[in-house]
Every structure is written in structure tokens, then in C-alpha cells.
Amino acid sequence: MSSPPDDRTGRARIRDAALRLFSERGPDAVTIRDIAAAADLSPALLVRHYGSRDGLIEAVDDYVVASIEAMLTQVTEQTGAVGIGPSAVPSMLGGLASYLPTDSAIPAYLGRLLTGSGSVGAALFGRLHRVSRTALDAMVADGVAVAGGDPDVRAAFLLISDLAVLMLRTRLSEVLGVDPLSNAGMKRWASEVFEIYRNGLTGTEK
């Protein structure tokens, strides 16, 4: 049986191929010819659409940021907060699991974006931290959390806990035997995480 035709535009095919290769190897290790071959298009078409490899990197950055922003908007509209909420499921991770395909290259690329030195990653992390702080404030108001002595640090801790699962998803799947962003993985992860949040590492098991 033949594969269904790829109805994406040439521009989208190039962007998606670049996103996947960049997430696997890093932008510096990927050439225009690599991307064109992966997209099954000519290098000339890539140059026509994006001007250069740097132009394509910028387009991929913009696409990933826009995708994360859209996901955050949907999550906050549905839950009123992003972070650890009273549902005992980390909402940011739940949002990613719900809105991104399981084979999406965005999580891996996001890791590179946030740990790099570029201004795009810095701006996105600032946005994520503001959303996490808003989530913490909402949880404090609902009586399910306390602000602590330094709410900004607490919000950052909740944020990086979610991001660590996202960035280390493959390694966690290997050691736990389950994808942490699957339904079963989310339930297993959230159960233990909330036990630690409630009672600490020396808390009494129930």
C-alpha cells in the first residue's frame, strides 16, 4: 500500500525537516543539503523560502515558540494555571501530552532552545516563569500551596521540574519503563511527585 501524499507546502516541509534535524544534532551540525534531502526538496528551494540557514533557524525558533505559546494559552484557558495543580497532574506536562504528537520534535528542540545562549530561549523561559508564578499564586489562593519565603524561586522550581521531564523524556522512559508523558506515565509520575511535595522526602508513606 502506498503512503498518503504529503500535502504540506514546500516551506512547511523544509521547516519541519529542519526542526527534526536541529533537535537531533543541533543547528550547527546540519547543512542546507541535509535539510533539503530530508524534506525531499532542492537546496535552491530552501534558499528561496528562507534565504539562508540562519533564516531557517530563526523560522524554526519562531515556530517552536509560537507552538509553545499556543499550548500555554490553551492550557491556561482550560485550567486557569500552568504548573502543579490540585488535580494531581502537572498541567504543563499534561498540556504537552495533549497538544503535541508523540513523535513531535518540539520537546527536544525546546531543550536546546532553553539551554542555549540565544535571546529567543531567554525570552521564552521568562514567559514560562511568569506563567508558573501565576499558577503558584492561584494555588496559594485556593489553599493547595503556600508561597514560601521566596515565591519566585518556588515558581522556578515547579517550572524546571516540568521542563526536566520534558527534556529528559527519553532517558526517563528508559529507566522507568514508561513514557512519562503518556497517560500511565503521567499518573505514575504525578503520584510520586505530589507525595514529595506534600510530605517531603522523609514523609510517612500512606
DOVOMAR-369822 format. One record per residue: residue number from 1; x, y, z of N, C-alpha, C in turn. Coordinates in nm, 2 decimals, padded with zeros to 4 digits. Layout:
N
+-----+--------+--------+--------+--------+--------+--------+--------+--------+--------+
! num !    nc1 !    nc2 !    nc3 !   cac1 !   cac2 !   cac3 !    cc1 !    cc2 !    cc3 !
+-----+--------+--------+--------+--------+--------+--------+--------+--------+--------+
! NUM !      X !      Y !      Z !      X !      Y !      Z !      X !      Y !      Z !
...
+-----+--------+--------+--------+--------+--------+--------+--------+--------+--------+
REM end
This chain:
206
+-----+--------+--------+--------+--------+--------+--------+--------+--------+--------+
! num !    nc1 !    nc2 !    nc3 !   cac1 !   cac2 !   cac3 !    cc1 !    cc2 !    cc3 !
+-----+--------+--------+--------+--------+--------+--------+--------+--------+--------+
!   1 !  00.09 ! -00.12 !  00.00 !  00.00 !  00.00 !  00.00 !  00.09 !  00.12 !  00.00 !
!   2 !  00.06 !  00.22 ! -00.09 !  00.14 !  00.34 ! -00.10 !  00.11 !  00.43 !  00.02 !
!   3 !  00.21 !  00.52 !  00.05 !  00.19 !  00.62 !  00.16 !  00.10 !  00.73 !  00.11 !
!   4 !  00.02 !  00.79 !  00.20 ! -00.06 !  00.91 !  00.16 !  00.03 !  01.02 !  00.11 !
!   5 ! -00.02 !  01.10 !  00.02 !  00.06 !  01.21 ! -00.03 !  00.09 !  01.32 !  00.08 !
!   6 !  00.20 !  01.38 !  00.08 !  00.24 !  01.48 !  00.18 !  00.18 !  01.61 !  00.12 !
!   7 !  00.07 !  01.67 !  00.19 !  00.01 !  01.79 !  00.13 !  00.06 !  01.91 !  00.20 !
!   8 !  00.17 !  01.91 !  00.28 !  00.22 !  02.03 !  00.34 !  00.29 !  02.11 !  00.22 !
!   9 !  00.29 !  02.24 !  00.24 !  00.36 !  02.32 !  00.15 !  00.51 !  02.29 !  00.15 !
!  10 !  00.59 !  02.33 !  00.05 !  00.73 !  02.31 !  00.05 !  00.80 !  02.38 !  00.16 !
!  11 !  00.75 !  02.50 !  00.19 !  00.80 !  02.58 !  00.31 !  00.78 !  02.51 !  00.44 !
!  12 !  00.67 !  02.45 !  00.46 !  00.64 !  02.38 !  00.59 !  00.72 !  02.25 !  00.59 !
!  13 !  00.74 !  02.18 !  00.48 !  00.82 !  02.06 !  00.48 !  00.97 !  02.09 !  00.51 !
!  14 !  01.02 !  02.20 !  00.46 !  01.15 !  02.24 !  00.49 !  01.17 !  02.27 !  00.64 !
!  15 !  01.07 !  02.35 !  00.69 !  01.08 !  02.39 !  00.83 !  01.07 !  02.27 !  00.93 !
!  16 !  00.98 !  02.17 !  00.89 !  00.96 !  02.06 !  00.98 !  01.09 !  01.96 !  00.97 !
!  17 !  01.15 !  01.95 !  00.85 !  01.27 !  01.87 !  00.84 !  01.38 !  01.94 !  00.92 !
!  18 !  01.39 !  02.07 !  00.91 !  01.50 !  02.14 !  00.98 !  01.47 !  02.12 !  01.13 !
!  19 !  01.35 !  02.14 !  01.18 !  01.32 !  02.12 !  01.32 !  01.37 !  01.98 !  01.37 !
!  20 !  01.34 !  01.88 !  01.30 !  01.37 !  01.75 !  01.34 !  01.53 !  01.73 !  01.34 !
!  21 !  01.59 !  01.77 !  01.24 !  01.74 !  01.76 !  01.23 !  01.81 !  01.84 !  01.34 !
!  22 !  01.76 !  01.97 !  01.36 !  01.82 !  02.06 !  01.46 !  01.80 !  01.99 !  01.60 !
!  23 !  01.68 !  01.93 !  01.62 !  01.66 !  01.88 !  01.76 !  01.75 !  01.76 !  01.78 !
!  24 !  01.78 !  01.68 !  01.67 !  01.87 !  01.56 !  01.69 !  02.01 !  01.59 !  01.70 !
!  25 !  02.06 !  01.69 !  01.61 !  02.20 !  01.71 !  01.60 !  02.25 !  01.85 !  01.65 !
!  26 !  02.16 !  01.95 !  01.66 !  02.19 !  02.08 !  01.69 !  02.21 !  02.16 !  01.55 !
!  27 !  02.17 !  02.28 !  01.55 !  02.17 !  02.36 !  01.42 !  02.31 !  02.36 !  01.36 !
!  28 !  02.42 !  02.37 !  01.44 !  02.55 !  02.39 !  01.38 !  02.60 !  02.27 !  01.30 !
!  29 !  02.54 !  02.15 !  01.33 !  02.58 !  02.02 !  01.27 !  02.50 !  01.99 !  01.15 !
!  30 !  02.40 !  02.08 !  01.11 !  02.31 !  02.05 !  01.00 !  02.34 !  02.14 !  00.88 !
!  31 !  02.35 !  02.09 !  00.76 !  02.37 !  02.17 !  00.64 !  02.24 !  02.19 !  00.57 !
!  32 !  02.25 !  02.29 !  00.48 !  02.13 !  02.31 !  00.39 !  02.10 !  02.19 !  00.31 !
!  33 !  02.20 !  02.12 !  00.26 !  02.18 !  02.00 !  00.18 !  02.12 !  01.89 !  00.27 !
!  34 !  02.15 !  01.88 !  00.40 !  02.09 !  01.78 !  00.49 !  01.94 !  01.81 !  00.50 !
!  35 !  01.91 !  01.93 !  00.51 !  01.77 !  01.97 !  00.53 !  01.69 !  01.95 !  00.40 !
!  36 !  01.75 !  01.99 !  00.29 !  01.68 !  01.97 !  00.16 !  01.66 !  01.82 !  00.13 !
!  37 !  01.76 !  01.74 !  00.16 !  01.74 !  01.59 !  00.14 !  01.63 !  01.54 !  00.23 !
!  38 !  01.63 !  01.58 !  00.36 !  01.52 !  01.53 !  00.45 !  01.39 !  01.57 !  00.41 !
!  39 !  01.37 !  01.69 !  00.35 !  01.25 !  01.74 !  00.30 !  01.21 !  01.69 !  00.16 !
!  40 !  01.31 !  01.62 !  00.10 !  01.29 !  01.58 ! -00.04 !  01.26 !  01.69 ! -00.14 !
!  41 !  01.34 !  01.80 ! -00.12 !  01.33 !  01.92 ! -00.20 !  01.47 !  01.97 ! -00.23 !
!  42 !  01.48 !  02.06 ! -00.32 !  01.61 !  02.11 ! -00.37 !  01.66 !  02.21 ! -00.27 !
!  43 !  01.80 !  02.22 ! -00.26 !  01.86 !  02.33 ! -00.18 !  01.82 !  02.47 ! -00.22 !
!  44 !  01.80 !  02.48 ! -00.35 !  01.76 !  02.61 ! -00.41 !  01.63 !  02.65 ! -00.36 !
!  45 !  01.53 !  02.56 ! -00.34 !  01.40 !  02.59 ! -00.29 !  01.41 !  02.64 ! -00.14 !
!  46 !  01.50 !  02.58 ! -00.07 !  01.52 !  02.62 !  00.07 !  01.57 !  02.76 !  00.08 !
!  47 !  01.67 !  02.79 ! -00.01 !  01.72 !  02.93 ! -00.01 !  01.61 !  03.03 ! -00.06 !
!  48 !  01.53 !  02.99 ! -00.15 !  01.42 !  03.08 ! -00.20 !  01.33 !  03.11 ! -00.09 !
!  49 !  01.29 !  03.01 ! -00.01 !  01.19 !  03.03 !  00.10 !  01.25 !  03.10 !  00.22 !
!  50 !  01.38 !  03.07 !  00.26 !  01.43 !  03.12 !  00.39 !  01.56 !  03.20 !  00.37 !
!  51 !  01.61 !  03.21 !  00.26 !  01.73 !  03.30 !  00.24 !  01.86 !  03.23 !  00.27 !
!  52 !  01.87 !  03.17 !  00.39 !  01.99 !  03.11 !  00.43 !  01.96 !  03.01 !  00.54 !
!  53 !  02.06 !  02.94 !  00.59 !  02.04 !  02.85 !  00.70 !  02.01 !  02.93 !  00.83 !
!  54 !  02.07 !  03.05 !  00.84 !  02.03 !  03.13 !  00.96 !  01.89 !  03.18 !  00.96 !
!  55 !  01.84 !  03.21 !  00.84 !  01.70 !  03.25 !  00.82 !  01.61 !  03.13 !  00.86 !
!  56 !  01.65 !  03.01 !  00.83 !  01.57 !  02.89 !  00.86 !  01.57 !  02.86 !  01.01 !
!  57 !  01.69 !  02.88 !  01.07 !  01.70 !  02.87 !  01.22 !  01.60 !  02.96 !  01.29 !
!  58 !  01.60 !  03.09 !  01.24 !  01.51 !  03.19 !  01.30 !  01.36 !  03.15 !  01.28 !
!  59 !  01.33 !  03.09 !  01.17 !  01.19 !  03.05 !  01.14 !  01.16 !  02.93 !  01.23 !
!  60 !  01.25 !  02.84 !  01.25 !  01.22 !  02.72 !  01.34 !  01.20 !  02.77 !  01.48 !
!  61 !  01.29 !  02.86 !  01.53 !  01.27 !  02.92 !  01.66 !  01.14 !  02.98 !  01.68 !
!  62 !  01.10 !  03.06 !  01.58 !  00.97 !  03.13 !  01.58 !  00.85 !  03.03 !  01.59 !
!  63 !  00.86 !  02.92 !  01.51 !  00.76 !  02.82 !  01.51 !  00.75 !  02.75 !  01.64 !
!  64 !  00.86 !  02.71 !  01.70 !  00.86 !  02.64 !  01.83 !  00.80 !  02.73 !  01.94 !
!  65 !  00.84 !  02.86 !  01.94 !  00.79 !  02.95 !  02.04 !  00.64 !  02.97 !  02.02 !
!  66 !  00.60 !  02.99 !  01.90 !  00.46 !  03.01 !  01.87 !  00.38 !  02.88 !  01.91 !
!  67 !  00.43 !  02.77 !  01.89 !  00.36 !  02.64 !  01.93 !  00.35 !  02.63 !  02.08 !
!  68 !  00.46 !  02.66 !  02.15 !  00.45 !  02.66 !  02.30 !  00.36 !  02.76 !  02.35 !
!  69 !  00.36 !  02.88 !  02.30 !  00.27 !  02.99 !  02.34 !  00.12 !  02.94 !  02.32 !
!  70 !  00.09 !  02.88 !  02.20 ! -00.04 !  02.84 !  02.18 ! -00.08 !  02.73 !  02.28 !
!  71 !  00.01 !  02.64 !  02.31 ! -00.02 !  02.53 !  02.40 ! -00.05 !  02.59 !  02.54 !
!  72 !  00.03 !  02.69 !  02.58 !  00.01 !  02.76 !  02.71 ! -00.12 !  02.83 !  02.72 !
!  73 ! -00.16 !  02.89 !  02.61 ! -00.29 !  02.96 !  02.61 ! -00.40 !  02.86 !  02.62 !
!  74 ! -00.39 !  02.75 !  02.56 ! -00.50 !  02.65 !  02.57 ! -00.51 !  02.59 !  02.71 !
!  75 ! -00.39 !  02.57 !  02.77 ! -00.38 !  02.51 !  02.90 ! -00.44 !  02.61 !  03.00 !
!  76 ! -00.39 !  02.73 !  02.99 ! -00.44 !  02.83 !  03.09 ! -00.59 !  02.86 !  03.08 !
!  77 ! -00.64 !  02.86 !  02.96 ! -00.78 !  02.88 !  02.94 ! -00.86 !  02.77 !  03.00 !
!  78 ! -00.81 !  02.64 !  02.99 ! -00.88 !  02.53 !  03.04 ! -00.87 !  02.50 !  03.19 !
!  79 ! -00.75 !  02.54 !  03.24 ! -00.72 !  02.50 !  03.38 ! -00.70 !  02.63 !  03.47 !
!  80 ! -00.68 !  02.74 !  03.41 ! -00.66 !  02.87 !  03.48 ! -00.52 !  02.88 !  03.54 !
!  81 ! -00.43 !  02.78 !  03.51 ! -00.30 !  02.78 !  03.56 ! -00.21 !  02.68 !  03.49 !
!  82 ! -00.08 !  02.70 !  03.49 !  00.02 !  02.61 !  03.44 !  00.11 !  02.58 !  03.56 !
!  83 !  00.14 !  02.45 !  03.58 !  00.23 !  02.41 !  03.69 !  00.17 !  02.29 !  03.76 !
!  84 !  00.18 !  02.28 !  03.89 !  00.13 !  02.17 !  03.97 !  00.00 !  02.22 !  04.03 !
!  85 ! -00.11 !  02.15 !  04.00 ! -00.24 !  02.20 !  04.04 ! -00.31 !  02.09 !  04.13 !
!  86 ! -00.43 !  02.12 !  04.18 ! -00.49 !  02.03 !  04.27 ! -00.54 !  01.90 !  04.20 !
!  87 ! -00.54 !  01.90 !  04.07 ! -00.58 !  01.77 !  04.00 ! -00.48 !  01.66 !  04.01 !
!  88 ! -00.36 !  01.69 !  04.07 ! -00.25 !  01.60 !  04.09 ! -00.19 !  01.56 !  03.96 !
!  89 ! -00.21 !  01.64 !  03.86 ! -00.14 !  01.62 !  03.73 ! -00.07 !  01.74 !  03.69 !
!  90 !  00.06 !  01.74 !  03.67 !  00.13 !  01.86 !  03.62 !  00.07 !  01.92 !  03.49 !
!  91 !  00.01 !  02.04 !  03.50 ! -00.06 !  02.09 !  03.38 !  00.02 !  02.11 !  03.26 !
!  92 !  00.15 !  02.16 !  03.28 !  00.23 !  02.19 !  03.17 !  00.26 !  02.06 !  03.09 !
!  93 !  00.30 !  01.96 !  03.17 !  00.33 !  01.83 !  03.11 !  00.20 !  01.77 !  03.04 !
!  94 !  00.09 !  01.78 !  03.11 ! -00.04 !  01.74 !  03.06 ! -00.07 !  01.81 !  02.93 !
!  95 ! -00.04 !  01.94 !  02.93 ! -00.07 !  02.01 !  02.80 !  00.01 !  01.97 !  02.69 !
!  96 !  00.14 !  01.94 !  02.72 !  00.23 !  01.89 !  02.61 !  00.18 !  01.76 !  02.56 !
!  97 !  00.15 !  01.67 !  02.66 !  00.10 !  01.54 !  02.62 ! -00.03 !  01.54 !  02.53 !
!  98 ! -00.11 !  01.64 !  02.56 ! -00.24 !  01.65 !  02.49 ! -00.23 !  01.72 !  02.36 !
!  99 ! -00.14 !  01.82 !  02.35 ! -00.14 !  01.91 !  02.23 ! -00.03 !  01.88 !  02.13 !
! 100 !  00.07 !  01.80 !  02.17 !  00.18 !  01.77 !  02.08 !  00.18 !  01.62 !  02.05 !
! 101 !  00.19 !  01.58 !  01.92 !  00.20 !  01.44 !  01.88 !  00.32 !  01.37 !  01.95 !
! 102 !  00.30 !  01.24 !  01.97 !  00.41 !  01.17 !  02.05 !  00.54 !  01.17 !  01.98 !
! 103 !  00.54 !  01.19 !  01.85 !  00.67 !  01.19 !  01.78 !  00.72 !  01.33 !  01.75 !
! 104 !  00.66 !  01.44 !  01.81 !  00.69 !  01.57 !  01.78 !  00.84 !  01.60 !  01.82 !
! 105 !  00.91 !  01.68 !  01.74 !  01.05 !  01.72 !  01.77 !  01.05 !  01.84 !  01.85 !
! 106 !  00.94 !  01.90 !  01.88 !  00.94 !  02.03 !  01.96 !  01.00 !  02.01 !  02.10 !
! 107 !  00.96 !  01.91 !  02.18 !  01.02 !  01.90 !  02.31 !  01.17 !  01.89 !  02.31 !
! 108 !  01.23 !  01.82 !  02.22 !  01.38 !  01.81 !  02.21 !  01.44 !  01.94 !  02.17 !
! 109 !  01.37 !  02.01 !  02.07 !  01.43 !  02.14 !  02.03 !  01.41 !  02.24 !  02.14 !
! 110 !  01.30 !  02.23 !  02.21 !  01.28 !  02.33 !  02.32 !  01.40 !  02.32 !  02.42 !
! 111 !  01.44 !  02.19 !  02.45 !  01.55 !  02.18 !  02.54 !  01.68 !  02.25 !  02.49 !
! 112 !  01.71 !  02.24 !  02.36 !  01.82 !  02.31 !  02.31 !  01.80 !  02.46 !  02.31 !
! 113 !  01.68 !  02.50 !  02.29 !  01.65 !  02.65 !  02.29 !  01.67 !  02.71 !  02.43 !
! 114 !  01.62 !  02.64 !  02.53 !  01.62 !  02.70 !  02.66 !  01.76 !  02.69 !  02.73 !
! 115 !  01.84 !  02.59 !  02.69 !  01.98 !  02.58 !  02.75 !  02.08 !  02.65 !  02.66 !
! 116 !  02.05 !  02.71 !  02.55 !  02.14 !  02.78 !  02.47 !  02.15 !  02.93 !  02.52 !
! 117 !  02.24 !  03.00 !  02.45 !  02.27 !  03.14 !  02.49 !  02.18 !  03.24 !  02.42 !
! 118 !  02.10 !  03.20 !  02.33 !  02.02 !  03.30 !  02.24 !  01.91 !  03.37 !  02.32 !
! 119 !  01.88 !  03.49 !  02.26 !  01.77 !  03.57 !  02.32 !  01.63 !  03.51 !  02.32 !
! 120 !  01.61 !  03.42 !  02.21 !  01.48 !  03.36 !  02.20 !  01.45 !  03.27 !  02.32 !
! 121 !  01.55 !  03.18 !  02.35 !  01.53 !  03.09 !  02.46 !  01.52 !  03.17 !  02.59 !
! 122 !  01.59 !  03.28 !  02.61 !  01.58 !  03.36 !  02.73 !  01.44 !  03.42 !  02.75 !
! 123 !  01.39 !  03.47 !  02.64 !  01.26 !  03.53 !  02.64 !  01.15 !  03.43 !  02.67 !
! 124 !  01.16 !  03.31 !  02.61 !  01.07 !  03.21 !  02.63 !  01.07 !  03.16 !  02.78 !
! 125 !  01.19 !  03.14 !  02.83 !  01.20 !  03.10 !  02.97 !  01.14 !  03.20 !  03.07 !
! 126 !  01.16 !  03.33 !  03.04 !  01.10 !  03.43 !  03.12 !  00.94 !  03.42 !  03.11 !
! 127 !  00.89 !  03.40 !  03.00 !  00.75 !  03.38 !  02.98 !  00.70 !  03.26 !  03.06 !
! 128 !  00.77 !  03.15 !  03.05 !  00.73 !  03.03 !  03.12 !  00.73 !  03.05 !  03.27 !
! 129 !  00.83 !  03.12 !  03.32 !  00.84 !  03.15 !  03.46 !  00.73 !  03.24 !  03.51 !
! 130 !  00.69 !  03.34 !  03.43 !  00.58 !  03.42 !  03.47 !  00.45 !  03.34 !  03.48 !
! 131 !  00.43 !  03.25 !  03.39 !  00.31 !  03.17 !  03.39 !  00.31 !  03.08 !  03.51 !
! 132 !  00.43 !  03.02 !  03.55 !  00.44 !  02.94 !  03.66 !  00.42 !  03.02 !  03.79 !
! 133 !  00.46 !  03.14 !  03.80 !  00.44 !  03.22 !  03.92 !  00.29 !  03.25 !  03.93 !
! 134 !  00.22 !  03.28 !  03.82 !  00.08 !  03.30 !  03.82 !  00.00 !  03.17 !  03.87 !
! 135 !  00.05 !  03.06 !  03.83 !  00.00 !  02.93 !  03.87 !  00.01 !  02.91 !  04.02 !
! 136 !  00.13 !  02.94 !  04.07 !  00.16 !  02.93 !  04.21 !  00.07 !  03.03 !  04.29 !
! 137 !  00.05 !  03.15 !  04.25 ! -00.03 !  03.24 !  04.32 ! -00.18 !  03.19 !  04.32 !
! 138 ! -00.22 !  03.13 !  04.21 ! -00.36 !  03.07 !  04.21 ! -00.37 !  02.96 !  04.31 !
! 139 ! -00.27 !  02.88 !  04.32 ! -00.27 !  02.76 !  04.41 ! -00.27 !  02.81 !  04.55 !
! 140 ! -00.20 !  02.92 !  04.58 ! -00.20 !  02.97 !  04.72 ! -00.33 !  03.03 !  04.75 !
! 141 ! -00.40 !  03.09 !  04.65 ! -00.53 !  03.15 !  04.68 ! -00.63 !  03.04 !  04.70 !
! 142 ! -00.61 !  02.92 !  04.64 ! -00.70 !  02.81 !  04.65 ! -00.68 !  02.72 !  04.77 !
! 143 ! -00.57 !  02.76 !  04.84 ! -00.53 !  02.68 !  04.97 ! -00.47 !  02.55 !  04.94 !
! 144 ! -00.41 !  02.53 !  04.82 ! -00.34 !  02.40 !  04.80 ! -00.19 !  02.41 !  04.79 !
! 145 ! -00.14 !  02.53 !  04.82 !  00.00 !  02.56 !  04.83 !  00.03 !  02.68 !  04.91 !
! 146 !  00.15 !  02.69 !  04.95 !  00.20 !  02.82 !  05.02 !  00.30 !  02.88 !  04.94 !
! 147 !  00.31 !  03.01 !  04.95 !  00.41 !  03.09 !  04.87 !  00.55 !  03.07 !  04.91 !
! 148 !  00.58 !  03.03 !  05.04 !  00.71 !  03.01 !  05.08 !  00.78 !  03.15 !  05.10 !
! 149 !  00.91 !  03.14 !  05.14 !  00.98 !  03.26 !  05.17 !  01.02 !  03.34 !  05.04 !
! 150 !  01.03 !  03.27 !  04.93 !  01.07 !  03.33 !  04.80 !  00.98 !  03.27 !  04.69 !
! 151 !  00.86 !  03.33 !  04.67 !  00.77 !  03.27 !  04.57 !  00.83 !  03.26 !  04.43 !
! 152 !  00.92 !  03.35 !  04.39 !  00.98 !  03.34 !  04.26 !  01.07 !  03.22 !  04.24 !
! 153 !  01.14 !  03.18 !  04.35 !  01.22 !  03.06 !  04.35 !  01.13 !  02.94 !  04.35 !
! 154 !  01.02 !  02.94 !  04.42 !  00.93 !  02.83 !  04.43 !  00.87 !  02.81 !  04.29 !
! 155 !  00.83 !  02.92 !  04.23 !  00.77 !  02.90 !  04.09 !  00.87 !  02.85 !  03.99 !
! 156 !  01.00 !  02.90 !  04.01 !  01.10 !  02.85 !  03.92 !  01.13 !  02.70 !  03.94 !
! 157 !  01.12 !  02.65 !  04.07 !  01.14 !  02.51 !  04.10 !  01.03 !  02.43 !  04.03 !
! 158 !  00.91 !  02.47 !  04.04 !  00.80 !  02.40 !  03.98 !  00.81 !  02.39 !  03.83 !
! 159 !  00.86 !  02.50 !  03.77 !  00.88 !  02.51 !  03.63 !  00.99 !  02.42 !  03.58 !
! 160 !  01.10 !  02.42 !  03.65 !  01.21 !  02.34 !  03.60 !  01.19 !  02.19 !  03.62 !
! 161 !  01.10 !  02.16 !  03.72 !  01.06 !  02.02 !  03.74 !  00.99 !  01.96 !  03.62 !
! 162 !  00.90 !  02.05 !  03.57 !  00.82 !  02.01 !  03.45 !  00.92 !  02.00 !  03.33 !
! 163 !  01.00 !  02.10 !  03.31 !  01.09 !  02.11 !  03.20 !  01.19 !  01.99 !  03.20 !
! 164 !  01.23 !  01.95 !  03.31 !  01.33 !  01.84 !  03.32 !  01.27 !  01.71 !  03.27 !
! 165 !  01.14 !  01.69 !  03.30 !  01.07 !  01.57 !  03.25 !  01.06 !  01.58 !  03.10 !
! 166 !  01.03 !  01.70 !  03.05 !  01.02 !  01.72 !  02.90 !  01.15 !  01.69 !  02.83 !
! 167 !  01.26 !  01.75 !  02.88 !  01.39 !  01.74 !  02.82 !  01.45 !  01.60 !  02.83 !
! 168 !  01.42 !  01.54 !  02.94 !  01.48 !  01.40 !  02.97 !  01.38 !  01.29 !  02.94 !
! 169 !  01.28 !  01.32 !  02.86 !  01.18 !  01.22 !  02.84 !  01.23 !  01.09 !  02.79 !
! 170 !  01.32 !  01.08 !  02.70 !  01.37 !  00.96 !  02.65 !  01.44 !  00.88 !  02.76 !
! 171 !  01.53 !  00.95 !  02.83 !  01.61 !  00.88 !  02.94 !  01.51 !  00.83 !  03.05 !
! 172 !  01.41 !  00.91 !  03.09 !  01.32 !  00.87 !  03.19 !  01.24 !  00.75 !  03.14 !
! 173 !  01.20 !  00.74 !  03.01 !  01.13 !  00.63 !  02.96 !  01.21 !  00.50 !  02.97 !
! 174 !  01.34 !  00.52 !  02.95 !  01.43 !  00.40 !  02.96 !  01.44 !  00.34 !  03.10 !
! 175 !  01.45 !  00.43 !  03.20 !  01.47 !  00.38 !  03.34 !  01.34 !  00.35 !  03.40 !
! 176 !  01.23 !  00.41 !  03.36 !  01.10 !  00.38 !  03.43 !  01.02 !  00.28 !  03.35 !
! 177 !  01.05 !  00.25 !  03.23 !  00.98 !  00.16 !  03.15 !  00.85 !  00.21 !  03.10 !
! 178 !  00.83 !  00.34 !  03.11 !  00.70 !  00.40 !  03.06 !  00.73 !  00.54 !  03.02 !
! 179 !  00.67 !  00.59 !  02.91 !  00.68 !  00.73 !  02.87 !  00.62 !  00.82 !  02.97 !
! 180 !  00.69 !  00.91 !  03.03 !  00.63 !  01.00 !  03.14 !  00.53 !  01.09 !  03.09 !
! 181 !  00.51 !  01.11 !  02.96 !  00.41 !  01.19 !  02.90 !  00.29 !  01.11 !  02.85 !
! 182 !  00.29 !  00.98 !  02.87 !  00.18 !  00.90 !  02.84 !  00.08 !  00.91 !  02.95 !
! 183 ! -00.04 !  00.86 !  02.93 ! -00.14 !  00.87 !  03.04 ! -00.09 !  00.79 !  03.17 !
! 184 ! -00.04 !  00.67 !  03.14 !  00.01 !  00.58 !  03.25 !  00.13 !  00.65 !  03.32 !
! 185 !  00.22 !  00.70 !  03.23 !  00.34 !  00.77 !  03.29 !  00.31 !  00.89 !  03.37 !
! 186 !  00.21 !  00.97 !  03.32 !  00.17 !  01.09 !  03.39 !  00.11 !  01.06 !  03.53 !
! 187 !  00.03 !  00.96 !  03.53 ! -00.03 !  00.92 !  03.66 !  00.08 !  00.87 !  03.76 !
! 188 !  00.17 !  00.79 !  03.71 !  00.27 !  00.73 !  03.79 !  00.36 !  00.85 !  03.84 !
! 189 !  00.40 !  00.93 !  03.75 !  00.49 !  01.04 !  03.79 !  00.43 !  01.14 !  03.89 !
! 190 !  00.30 !  01.18 !  03.85 !  00.23 !  01.28 !  03.94 !  00.21 !  01.23 !  04.08 !
! 191 !  00.18 !  01.10 !  04.09 !  00.15 !  01.04 !  04.22 !  00.27 !  01.06 !  04.31 !
! 192 !  00.39 !  01.02 !  04.26 !  00.51 !  01.03 !  04.35 !  00.55 !  01.18 !  04.37 !
! 193 !  00.54 !  01.26 !  04.27 !  00.58 !  01.40 !  04.28 !  00.50 !  01.47 !  04.38 !
! 194 !  00.37 !  01.44 !  04.38 !  00.28 !  01.51 !  04.48 !  00.31 !  01.46 !  04.62 !
! 195 !  00.34 !  01.33 !  04.63 !  00.38 !  01.28 !  04.77 !  00.50 !  01.35 !  04.82 !
! 196 !  00.60 !  01.38 !  04.74 !  00.72 !  01.45 !  04.78 !  00.68 !  01.60 !  04.81 !
! 197 !  00.60 !  01.66 !  04.73 !  00.56 !  01.80 !  04.75 !  00.48 !  01.81 !  04.88 !
! 198 !  00.40 !  01.71 !  04.91 !  00.32 !  01.72 !  05.03 !  00.40 !  01.69 !  05.16 !
! 199 !  00.48 !  01.59 !  05.16 !  00.54 !  01.54 !  05.28 !  00.69 !  01.54 !  05.28 !
! 200 !  00.75 !  01.58 !  05.17 !  00.90 !  01.58 !  05.17 !  00.96 !  01.44 !  05.15 !
! 201 !  01.09 !  01.43 !  05.13 !  01.15 !  01.30 !  05.11 !  01.15 !  01.21 !  05.23 !
! 202 !  01.13 !  01.27 !  05.35 !  01.12 !  01.19 !  05.47 !  00.98 !  01.17 !  05.52 !
! 203 !  00.88 !  01.21 !  05.44 !  00.74 !  01.20 !  05.48 !  00.70 !  01.05 !  05.50 !
! 204 !  00.60 !  01.03 !  05.58 !  00.55 !  00.90 !  05.61 !  00.47 !  00.85 !  05.49 !
! 205 !  00.49 !  00.73 !  05.44 !  00.42 !  00.67 !  05.34 !  00.28 !  00.64 !  05.38 !
! 206 !  00.18 !  00.66 !  05.29 !  00.04 !  00.63 !  05.33 !  00.00 !  00.50 !  05.26 !
+-----+--------+--------+--------+--------+--------+--------+--------+--------+--------+
REM end
